């Protein structure tokens, strides 16, 4: 078994990204589900960059 994999946190679950649009509106969008190999914060920053917004946070909202 890969010992590095065991050291990674379990990021499984549903996440939402919060960001501010160009007009100043704060928006929350679902990022979907992630497993242990995914990075929800990076995915959230990528989503915001694609929409020309300002990243605020990524939150875990359940399983």
MODAHU-V863516 format. One record per pair of residues at least 24 apart in sequence whose ideal C-beta (glycine too) atoms are under 6 Angstrom apart, sorted by the first residue. I is the first residue (numbers start at 1). GAP is how many residues later the second one is. D is the distance in whole Angstrom. If there is no record, write none. Layout:
{{I/GAP/D} {I/GAP/D}}
//
This chain:
{{8/28/5} {10/26/6} {11/29/6} {13/47/5} {13/50/5} {14/47/5} {14/48/5} {15/25/4} {15/43/5} {15/45/6} {16/43/6} {16/45/5} {17/27/4} {17/30/5} {17/41/5} {18/38/4} {18/39/5} {19/29/4} {19/34/4} {19/35/6} {19/36/5} {19/37/5} {20/33/6} {20/34/4} {21/32/5}}
//
